Amino acid sequence: MNILFICSRNQWRSPTAEAVFKNRQGIQARSAGTEPSARIKVTAAMIVWADIVFVMEKKHKQRLLENHRDTCNDKQIVVLDIPDEYQYMDKELVEMIRASVAPYLQ
């Protein structure tokens, strides 16, 4: 299963999620951001690659739909509702990501 994690600048939340899931058997994880200043900016190819797209906030889903509407048509995009108030690999952030994503990986 290919999973893509999206936040704004691809600095804290989505790279943390990628790190949490990238070494799980049967899962390939990547991360990207929606902002022009993102460390890795989301592309249509990334969306096509993903089986499920997880976004941290509703605004990320809106930006994906604005910029990649055709690519997102048949994609499951899940809003995790994780605010931008955590640092990379923050213990609370890791737990929130694990708990929020787990039901979709069954």
Backbone torsions as a table, in degrees:
resi	resn	phi	psi	omega
1	MET	NA	133.1	178.4
2	ASN	-102.4	122.6	179.4
3	ILE	-122.6	138.7	-178.6
4	LEU	-119.2	130.1	178.6
5	PHE	-109.1	133.4	-175.6
6	ILE	-126.2	133.2	167.5
7	CYS	-135.4	-159.3	-175.8
8	SER	-79.9	-60.2	-172.9
9	ARG	-108.3	2.1	179.9
10	ASN	56.0	45.6	-179.6
11	GLN	-112.2	-46.7	-172.0
12	TRP	-117.8	-61.0	-171.4
13	ARG	-71.6	-56.4	-176.0
14	SER	-67.5	-37.7	174.2
15	PRO	-64.5	-32.5	175.7
16	THR	-64.0	-46.2	179.3
17	ALA	-61.4	-42.3	177.4
18	GLU	-59.3	-45.9	-179.4
19	ALA	-62.7	-38.2	-178.7
20	VAL	-65.1	-38.8	-172.3
21	PHE	-104.6	-9.6	-171.6
22	LYS	-68.2	-23.1	-178.5
23	ASN	-102.7	11.5	177.3
24	ARG	-79.6	138.4	179.6
25	GLN	-61.9	132.8	178.0
26	GLY	81.8	4.2	-178.7
27	ILE	-125.4	133.6	169.5
28	GLN	-113.9	128.4	-177.8
29	ALA	-123.6	141.3	174.5
30	ARG	-137.5	165.2	177.5
31	SER	-140.8	156.9	179.4
32	ALA	-160.0	173.7	179.1
33	GLY	-125.3	162.3	-178.2
34	THR	-95.2	-16.8	-176.1
35	GLU	-83.4	151.0	174.9
36	PRO	-58.2	-27.8	-179.2
37	SER	-87.6	6.8	-177.6
38	ALA	-61.9	145.4	176.9
39	ARG	-57.8	-49.2	171.8
40	ILE	-126.4	117.1	-177.3
41	LYS	-87.3	135.3	-178.3
42	VAL	-63.0	140.2	178.8
43	THR	-124.6	164.0	176.5
44	ALA	-60.3	-38.2	-179.8
45	ALA	-61.4	-37.7	177.8
46	MET	-64.3	-42.2	-179.5
47	ILE	-65.2	-42.8	177.9
48	VAL	-60.3	-41.7	-178.9
49	TRP	-62.0	-35.7	-171.8
50	ALA	-76.8	139.0	170.8
51	ASP	-81.9	-36.8	176.5
52	ILE	-136.9	139.1	175.7
53	VAL	-111.9	124.8	176.4
54	PHE	-107.1	125.9	176.3
55	VAL	-113.8	148.8	-176.0
56	MET	-76.8	-33.7	-177.4
57	GLU	-139.1	162.2	179.4
58	LYS	-58.2	-36.1	-178.5
59	LYS	-62.8	-29.2	178.4
60	HIS	-69.2	-39.7	176.5
61	LYS	-64.1	-43.1	179.1
62	GLN	-60.3	-42.4	179.3
63	ARG	-65.7	-40.1	176.7
64	LEU	-60.5	-45.4	-179.1
65	LEU	-66.8	-34.8	177.6
66	GLU	-67.6	-42.6	-172.6
67	ASN	-94.6	-20.0	-175.1
68	HIS	-140.3	41.2	-173.3
69	ARG	-53.8	-49.7	-177.4
70	ASP	-62.5	-38.6	-179.1
71	THR	-69.9	-31.0	-176.4
72	CYS	-85.9	-7.7	-173.8
73	ASN	-47.5	-49.6	-175.0
74	ASP	-103.4	14.4	-176.6
75	LYS	-95.3	142.1	171.3
76	GLN	-82.9	118.3	178.4
77	ILE	-116.6	117.2	-175.1
78	VAL	-108.1	126.0	176.6
79	VAL	-90.1	120.0	-177.1
80	LEU	-87.6	-15.2	-178.5
81	ASP	55.1	50.8	177.3
82	ILE	-110.3	113.6	-176.0
83	PRO	-70.3	161.1	-177.9
84	ASP	-86.0	70.6	-179.6
85	GLU	-138.1	25.7	-178.1
86	TYR	-129.3	152.3	174.3
87	GLN	-91.7	167.9	179.2
88	TYR	-56.3	128.6	177.5
89	MET	62.3	21.4	172.9
90	ASP	-55.0	133.4	-174.9
91	LYS	-56.1	-44.3	179.9
92	GLU	-65.4	-39.0	177.6
93	LEU	-62.5	-45.6	179.3
94	VAL	-58.1	-45.3	-179.6
95	GLU	-65.2	-41.3	178.7
96	MET	-62.7	-43.6	-179.8
97	ILE	-63.7	-48.3	179.6
98	ARG	-57.2	-47.9	-177.2
99	ALA	-65.7	-38.4	-177.0
100	SER	-74.9	-35.0	-174.4
101	VAL	-86.5	-33.4	-174.0
102	ALA	-47.9	-45.9	-178.6
103	PRO	-59.1	-25.1	-177.2
104	TYR	-86.3	-10.1	-176.8
105	LEU	-101.1	8.7	-178.5
106	GLN	-73.4	NA	NA
